[in-house]
Amino acid sequence: MQMKGKKVESVKNNNKKRVINKKAIIGLIVILGILLLTFTFTKQFVESSGSTAKQNEETNAETRATS
């Protein structure tokens, strides 16, 4: 009778480990998603600010040429 009790406990422990693993996997996916979003937004922001800097340089060059 004791063996059955130990088996039930081991099954419960395995289920707890699986739940923890599922939570960890979900957490990692969420963290990776947030990092991916922040990376894409910062990349777009840097590209847009870079294009405005180029436009400013072009307008400065045009104003120098006219003056």
Buried (B, 14 or more C-beta within 10 A) or exposed (E): EEEEEEEEEEEEEEEEEEEEEEEEEEEEEEEEEEEEEEEEEEEEEEEEEEEEEEEEEEEEEEEEEEE
